[in-house]
Structures are given as C-alpha cells and as structure tokens.
Amino acid sequence: MSDTATAIRATEDKPDFATGSVNLASPRLGANIIEVSDDFFGAAERMLNDAPPIFFPDRYDEHGKWMDGWESRRRRQGGHDHCIVQLGAKGVLSGFEVNTRFFTGNHPPFVSIEGALIDGLPDENTVWTEIVAKSDLQPDTQNLFPVDDDRPYNILRINILPDGGVARFRVWGTPVCEWKRQDPAGHHELSAIVNAGRVVGYSDAHYGDPWIILTPGRGQNMGDGWETRRRRGPGNDWIVIALGAAGHAKKIEIDTAHFKGNYPDRCTIQAGRMEDATDADVVAASEDWPVLLDEQKLQMDHIHDFEGAAISDIGAITHIRLNIFPDGGVSRVRIFGPLAKED
C-alpha cells in the first residue's frame, strides 16, 4: 500500500494578529529561499509551502525519515543553522508562525528572526535588524510571534538554535508599494497584492483564502482562487478589494482558470473612491457604488478581458466590489490603469 494512503494532514488556524494580512512568504507571491546553512533532511523550500504540513508515518528517503519541512542535520561543532527568505512583496509585518507540526524529538528548541530592506541580494555588508529575539519553540505546534514594528522588510533570516526542523514558516503582513517612484500615467496593476492591493470584505470564502485572487500568475488548480459554497437561497456572492493606490480602471481581467462546473454564471463590478474610510465603512457603502462593469456572462476556465467602452468612466477609484451570480469560483481579478492625479 502506498504511504499516501496513510498520510496525516495538519490543520492550521490563522492567528488573530494575521487578520487582514497576507502571507508574504508565500510562493504564490514569488517568495523564495536565497540561502540555507544546511537542509540535509528536508529542503528549505518545503517550509514555504502554502498547504498545511503533512506526515507520512512510513515514508523514508536516502537521507532518512522524510519530513514535510526544512530540517537540518544534527550539529556537532557548535553554532546554529539559518535560512534566508526573500519575501514575495515588501511589507510591514504583523507576526510570524514558526510551525513545528510533526517535529517532536527533532524540532529546534529556540528561534530568532532578523530582517532587512535592501535592493538585490544580501551580502556581508547587509545590516540585519532583530525582529524576534531568541525565543522558545515548542514541538508539534504553530508557535506564534506577533510583531509591533512599522518598518517594511523584504528579506528575512530565520535562525534555528542549534538545529532541527521547521514544518512551515508564515510571515503575516501588509504589502507596501512606493507609488511615488512609479510613472503616474503608466499601465499599473492597481489591484495586485505586490502593489498593496488587498481584500477588505466578502460574502463567503468557504473554499480557500480570498487574497489568492490578487496574486501573480494564473491559478495552478481549482484550489488556487476564491470560491464560495453553493448558494441555496436568494442573493449573490461578492468580494470587496482595495486598490494599492487611487487610479482609473482602463482594463479589467477576470480569470476563471480551472473552475469548470463551478464558475459564476455572471458578474458585475461596482467601484468607489473612499481613501480615509475604515474597512467596515467601505464594505457597508459598496452596495451603493456606481457600476464600473455592467453584467457580463462568464465562461469556464477562461480569461475574460474588458476594456474600452465596456468599462464605465466613473473617475478615479480606490475600491472595487466584484459581484458574482449566484456563486462559484474565480481564480484571479486584475484592475489595470494609470494613477489618479494628486489634488
């Protein structure tokens, strides 16, 4: 019998401090491993996997017991192991999860985390800022570390002391974008997470995490997007998105990649400009916003592009509300256009 038949999948609870944040260490955003001191037992890339960790009781490879995470060999000559992670987007951090699920006798007893904001790759001249001082790690646990720091970072160094295994490393935060460096008249993806776009509210997100619809690239499978449960009553589902900066929508893309028997039948988009409002006020007002995109029929597993006369000229906007009828799954939503002129 395949060891897959006996797999044990962990469950994960998103920490309170991560509300409204995204995982900046997600490969979906382009996060990657720059350097690792040792990953003899488990490749460092595994700890960035978006899926919760999994355990196969009887799986072994040429190095020994297979573990779903980063695991270094037993250190005999002093020192400690480390891994340097390039975040998928520069952001202000709200906290970390250093998940040791399924690592019991082989977890690191301590961890510390440092960060930097640099152009390019770190070197011997990089100045590292301590974000999490040396702290205890518990075995087989999510291990949460809230952060109170308003400085943005794009590179992190996680130190495990002295060695051991980490199943998952989550970096919760809010992306930031320096729009003043951008050409105001350029064709920007205003809604992208890497440009500080974010989800502020939705009717339902039974399947998956809704922020995925703002990530780069096309969805890899049906789980790589926002999907609501089957609606049995009246009404329709919706999601409200804050753009990274006020701008003019000139092109809209709605991608239903991999959604075939469960894509929305139709959609509309409303939009408004609310630059100083709370998320709750934005969501409450969104039902009354003017229509940016009239009702459109959707297709399965398809990129829908709208521009020109299909998009209403309602001026500069900061938020959109995507209405889907009656329910279903959307892989990606993108709003393109120039920045609004400063008053």
C-alpha positions in Angstrom: 0.0 0.0 0.0 1.3 3.5 -0.9 2.3 5.6 2.1 0.0 8.3 0.6 -3.0 6.2 1.9 -1.8 6.7 5.5 -1.0 10.5 5.2 -1.9 12.7 8.1 -2.7 16.3 7.1 -2.3 19.0 9.8 -4.9 21.7 10.4 -3.9 25.4 10.7 -5.7 28.3 12.4 -4.9 31.8 11.1 -3.7 33.8 14.1 -5.7 36.8 15.3 -2.8 39.1 14.5 -2.9 38.0 10.9 -6.5 39.3 10.3 -6.4 41.4 7.2 -2.8 40.3 6.4 -1.3 38.0 3.8 1.5 35.5 4.0 4.4 37.5 2.5 6.5 34.3 2.5 4.0 32.5 0.1 5.5 31.1 -3.1 2.3 32.4 -4.7 3.7 35.9 -4.3 7.1 34.8 -5.5 8.8 34.3 -2.1 11.9 32.0 -2.3 14.9 30.7 -0.4 18.1 32.7 -1.0 20.4 30.8 1.3 20.3 28.0 3.8 23.1 26.7 6.0 22.0 23.1 5.9 18.9 21.2 4.7 20.2 17.6 4.7 17.0 16.0 5.8 14.4 18.4 4.4 14.6 21.0 1.6 14.2 24.6 3.0 11.7 25.3 0.2 9.2 22.9 1.9 8.7 25.2 4.8 7.2 27.9 2.5 4.6 25.6 1.1 1.1 27.1 1.2 -0.6 23.9 2.2 -0.6 22.8 5.8 2.1 20.2 6.7 1.6 16.6 6.0 3.0 13.5 7.7 3.7 10.0 6.2 4.4 7.6 9.1 6.3 5.2 6.9 8.0 7.4 4.3 11.8 7.4 4.1 14.3 8.6 1.5 18.1 8.2 1.1 18.7 10.6 3.9 16.4 9.1 6.4 12.9 9.9 7.6 11.0 12.1 5.2 9.6 15.2 6.9 7.4 17.9 5.3 9.5 21.0 6.1 13.0 22.3 6.4 15.3 20.0 8.5 19.0 20.3 9.1 21.3 17.5 10.3 22.4 17.3 13.9 25.0 20.0 14.5 28.2 18.7 16.3 30.6 21.6 16.0 28.7 24.4 17.7 26.9 27.4 16.0 23.4 27.3 14.6 21.6 26.9 11.3 19.8 29.6 9.4 17.8 30.2 6.3 17.4 33.5 4.3 14.0 34.1 2.7 13.2 36.7 0.1 9.6 37.8 0.6 7.2 37.9 -2.3 6.5 41.6 -1.5 7.9 44.3 0.7 5.7 44.7 3.7 5.0 45.8 7.2 4.8 42.7 9.4 2.1 41.8 11.8 3.6 38.5 13.0 5.2 35.1 12.3 4.3 31.5 12.5 7.1 29.0 13.0 5.2 25.8 12.7 6.9 22.6 14.1 3.9 20.3 13.3 5.1 16.7 13.3 8.6 17.7 14.5 8.7 16.3 18.1 12.2 15.0 19.0 13.8 16.9 16.2 12.4 20.4 16.5 14.7 23.4 17.3 14.5 24.5 20.9 14.9 28.2 20.0 14.4 30.6 17.1 15.3 34.2 16.3 14.3 36.2 13.3 16.0 39.2 11.6 15.0 41.4 8.7 16.4 43.8 6.2 15.2 46.1 3.4 17.6 46.1 0.6 17.9 46.2 -3.2 19.2 43.0 -4.6 20.6 40.1 -2.5 22.1 40.3 1.0 25.9 40.1 1.4 28.4 40.6 4.2 27.6 44.3 4.4 23.9 43.8 4.9 22.6 45.3 8.2 20.1 43.0 9.9 17.5 44.2 12.3 16.4 41.8 15.1 12.6 41.4 14.9 12.1 38.4 17.1 14.8 37.9 19.9 15.9 34.4 20.8 12.6 32.6 21.8 11.5 29.2 22.9 10.0 26.9 20.3 7.6 24.1 21.2 7.4 20.8 19.4 4.4 19.9 17.1 3.0 23.5 17.5 2.2 26.5 15.4 4.4 28.8 17.6 3.1 32.4 17.0 5.1 35.6 17.4 3.2 38.9 17.0 5.2 41.9 15.7 4.9 45.5 16.6 7.1 47.2 14.1 6.1 49.7 11.4 9.2 49.3 9.3 8.9 47.4 6.0 11.1 44.4 5.2 11.7 42.4 2.1 14.4 39.9 3.3 14.3 37.8 6.5 16.8 35.5 8.2 15.3 32.8 10.4 17.8 31.3 12.8 17.2 27.9 14.5 19.3 27.2 17.5 21.1 25.0 17.2 19.5 22.8 14.5 16.3 20.8 13.7 13.2 21.0 11.7 10.5 23.6 10.9 7.4 22.5 9.0 6.1 25.9 7.9 7.3 29.5 8.1 4.5 32.0 7.6 5.2 35.8 7.5 2.0 37.7 8.0 1.9 41.3 6.9 0.6 44.1 4.7 2.4 44.8 1.4 3.6 48.3 0.7 4.3 50.0 -2.6 6.2 53.2 -3.3 3.9 54.6 -5.9 5.9 57.9 -5.9 8.6 56.1 -7.8 6.1 55.0 -10.5 5.1 56.8 -13.7 1.6 58.1 -12.9 0.5 57.7 -16.4 1.8 54.1 -16.6 -0.3 51.0 -17.1 -0.3 49.6 -13.5 -1.9 46.6 -12.0 -3.6 48.6 -9.3 -5.2 45.6 -7.6 -2.1 43.4 -7.2 -1.0 42.3 -3.8 2.6 43.2 -4.6 1.3 46.7 -5.3 -0.5 46.9 -2.0 -3.9 45.7 -3.2 -5.9 43.8 -0.6 -9.2 42.1 0.2 -11.3 44.1 2.7 -14.5 42.0 2.8 -16.5 39.2 1.2 -19.8 37.4 1.5 -18.3 33.9 1.7 -15.0 32.2 1.3 -15.8 28.6 2.1 -13.0 27.2 -0.2 -9.6 28.7 0.1 -8.2 32.1 1.1 -9.7 35.0 -0.9 -6.5 37.0 -1.1 -5.2 34.5 -3.6 -7.2 36.2 -6.4 -4.8 39.2 -6.2 -1.6 37.1 -6.6 0.6 36.9 -9.7 0.2 34.4 -12.5 -2.6 32.1 -13.4 -4.1 29.6 -10.9 -2.4 26.2 -10.8 -5.6 24.3 -9.9 -9.1 24.7 -8.7 -7.9 25.3 -5.1 -5.8 28.3 -6.3 -8.5 31.0 -6.2 -11.6 32.3 -4.3 -14.6 30.0 -4.2 -17.9 30.3 -2.3 -20.1 27.5 -1.3 -23.2 26.6 -3.3 -25.8 29.3 -2.7 -29.2 27.7 -1.9 -31.1 30.9 -1.1 -31.6 34.2 -2.8 -29.0 36.8 -3.5 -25.4 36.6 -4.8 -21.9 36.5 -3.5 -19.4 39.3 -3.6 -15.9 40.4 -2.7 -14.6 44.0 -2.0 -11.0 44.8 -2.9 -8.9 47.9 -2.0 -6.6 49.0 -4.8 -3.0 49.8 -3.9 -3.5 53.4 -4.9 -6.3 55.5 -6.4 -6.4 55.2 -10.1 -8.5 54.9 -13.3 -9.7 51.5 -14.4 -8.8 51.1 -18.1 -8.7 47.3 -18.3 -10.3 44.5 -16.2 -9.3 40.9 -16.2 -11.4 38.1 -14.6 -9.9 34.7 -14.8 -11.9 31.5 -14.0 -8.9 29.2 -14.6 -9.7 25.6 -13.6 -13.2 26.5 -12.5 -15.4 24.4 -14.9 -18.6 23.1 -13.2 -18.5 25.7 -10.5 -17.6 29.1 -12.2 -20.0 32.0 -11.7 -22.7 32.4 -14.3 -22.4 36.2 -14.5 -20.7 39.1 -12.8 -20.7 42.9 -12.4 -18.2 45.3 -10.8 -19.0 48.4 -8.8 -16.4 50.9 -7.7 -15.9 53.9 -5.4 -13.3 56.3 -4.0 -13.0 56.1 -0.2 -9.4 56.9 0.8 -9.8 57.6 4.5 -12.6 55.2 5.4 -12.4 52.1 7.6 -12.8 48.7 6.0 -16.2 48.3 7.7 -17.4 51.6 6.2 -16.1 50.6 2.8 -18.0 47.3 2.8 -21.2 49.0 4.1 -21.0 51.6 1.3 -20.1 49.2 -1.5 -23.6 48.1 -2.4 -24.4 51.7 -3.5 -21.3 52.4 -5.6 -21.8 53.1 -9.3 -21.3 50.4 -11.8 -17.9 50.1 -13.3 -18.6 46.9 -15.4 -22.1 46.0 -16.4 -23.4 42.5 -16.1 -21.2 40.1 -18.1 -21.7 36.4 -18.9 -18.8 34.3 -17.8 -17.2 31.2 -19.2 -15.5 28.3 -17.5 -11.7 28.1 -17.3 -11.3 31.3 -19.2 -9.5 34.7 -19.1 -12.2 37.4 -19.6 -10.7 40.8 -20.7 -12.7 44.0 -20.6 -11.6 47.4 -21.8 -12.7 50.4 -23.8 -16.5 51.1 -23.9 -17.2 48.0 -21.6 -15.8 50.0 -18.6 -17.8 53.0 -17.4 -15.9 56.2 -16.9 -16.7 57.0 -13.2 -13.5 58.8 -12.4 -10.7 57.8 -10.0 -11.4 54.8 -7.7 -9.8 53.2 -4.6 -12.0 50.1 -4.2 -14.0 47.7 -6.3 -16.8 45.3 -5.5 -17.0 42.2 -7.6 -20.5 40.6 -7.6 -20.8 37.1 -8.9 -24.1 35.5 -9.7 -25.1 33.5 -7.9 -21.9 31.9 -6.5 -18.9 30.0 -7.6 -15.1 30.3 -8.1 -12.8 33.0 -9.5 -9.1 32.4 -9.9 -7.8 36.0 -10.4 -9.1 39.5 -10.6 -7.0 42.3 -12.0 -7.6 46.1 -12.4 -5.2 48.0 -14.7 -4.8 51.7 -15.3 -3.0 54.9 -14.6 -2.7 56.5 -11.1 -5.1 59.3 -10.2 -3.7 62.8 -10.3 -2.9 64.3 -6.9 -5.3 67.0 -5.8 
